[in-house]
Amino acid sequence: MLHIYYGNGKGKTTAAVGLTLRANGSGMKTAFLQFLKNGSSSEISILESLKDSFVLCCRECNKFSFQMSDAEKEAVKYAHTAMLRLAEELINISKAELIVLDELLDAYNKCLIDTELADKFISTYSKKVEIIITGRAPSAEWLDLADYVTEMNAIKHPYNNGINARKGIEY
């Protein structure tokens, strides 16, 4: 089944982490792949410590996409596409029953992944395992394919008052 957590509000990754913990705690094999994030978020160490859990982040992502050169964007696109191919392999060899593709929507919308492969992945594997994708602005096609859709809307956020992201809360 396909789960989509999207919107401009806080909580998309947090919800995906929570579902990963729940699934893993019930004995499911889980995989958590972060696109556009380099592994510096605080949840990564806990996810890596879980039994039957696979975690992968995009080490090439050390800045926001709008700050990247064309060469850096190509390197990130190559890394993201390789991550998605690895997700396919994890499913095919029964190493993942639930797989989170955190920030896939943003990587897709910025063309920082092979979009044809992503479309094929979502349509093929959402019938075989639980797939959770997060980010902003999902396509109408993906929304139609989804079994669960949750929109996170920012009503109020400290960032709007000049408070930067805080470790352990926002990352």
N, C-alpha and C positions, 0 to 999 in steps of 0.2 A: 504494500500500500504506500501511497505517496502522501507525505505530510509537507506542507509549506508554511513556514513562519516568516512573515514579511512585514515590511512597513518602515516608517521612520522612527519608531519608538524603540526604547531599550527593552531587552528581554528575549530577543530572537535566539541568540547563542545560548543564553541561560536556559531557555526552555529545551533546546536541543541537548544540552548537557544533562539536564534533569531526566529527560527521556532515556538517554544513554545509560545513566546510572540505574534507572528503574529496570530497563531491559537486561543489563548486565547482572544486576542483583537477582533477577529471576532465572539466571543461567543462560541467557542468550549470548551469542558471540556478537560483539559490537566493533564497529570501526568509526572513527571520528576523523574526518579529513577537513582541514581548514584551508580555504582558498583566500588569497589576499592577506593572510596573516602568517607571521614568521615563527609562531610557537612561543611568543613571549607572554601570552595571556595566562593568568594564574590557574585556570582550570586544566591546563595541559598536564601538569605533573600528577594530578589526581587521576585523570583519565588513563595516563600511562601506567599507573600502578594497578589497574584493574586486571583481574584474570580474564583471559579470552577477549582482550580488548586490543585493538590496533589503532594507533594514533599517528597522523602524518600532517605536517604543516608545510607551507611553502617558504622555505628558507630564503628564497630569492626575493621575497617581499619585505623590503626594509624601509619602504616609504610609501606614501599614498600614490595611487596610479597617476594622478595629475602631475606628480613631481618626477615621474620616470621618463628617461630618454626612450627613444624608439627601440634601441637595442635592449634596454632593460625590460621593456614591455614584451619584446619577443622572447626573452629568456623566461619571463614569468609565464607567458602563454605556453611555452614548451613544457615547463614544470607542471603547470596546472593540467595540461592534457595528459601528461605522464601519470599524474595522480589519479585522474579519472580512469585511465586504463588499469591502474593498479586496483581501483575499486571494483572494476569488472572482474579482475582475476580473483580478488578476495571472495566475491560472491560465487564465482564459478567453481572454486575449490572448497566451498562451504566453510569459509573462515569468517563470514559476516552474515548475520541474520537481520541486523539492523545497522544501517550505515547513514551517518550524518555527513552531509556535504555543506559545511558551514561557509556562508558567503558565496555559494555557487551562483546565486542570482546576479550578484554584482560582477563577478568574473565573467559571466555569460554576457551581461548587458554591455560591458566594456570591451567585449571581444578578446578577452584575455584567457581564452580557452577555445578549443575546437568546438564550435557551437553545433555542428552537425553530429559530432560524437556525443555531446551532452544531450541533444534531443533524442538520439537513439538510446542512450543509456536510460534516460528517464522513462521513455515509453516501453522499453524492454524489461528492465529490472524492477520497476514498481509493481509488477505482477508476481514477482518471485520473493522479494524481501521487503522489509520496512525501509523506506528511504525518506530521510528528513533533509529538506533543503531550506536554507535561510538566506536572507538578504532583502533587497528592495526590488520592487517593480517586476513581479513575475509576468510572463506572457499569458495571454488569454488561453493559449493551448495548454500550458502547464497547469493553469488554474482548473481547466476542464478535466484534465487527467487526475487531478489531486483527489484524494479521499478525505483529507483533513486540510483545511485552510484557516489559518489564524493570522489576523492582521494586528500588528502592534502599532498603535498611534501615540506619538509624543504629545501629551497635553501640557506637561511642565517638565523641565529638565534643568539641573543646576548649570549645565554648560551655557545656557542662554543668559545666565547671570555672571559669566566669566569664570566659572569654576571648571578647571581642567579635569579630564578623566582621572579617576582615582584607582590605584592598584587594589585589587580585591573586590571592587564594586563594579567598575566599568570594564576592567581588563584584568 
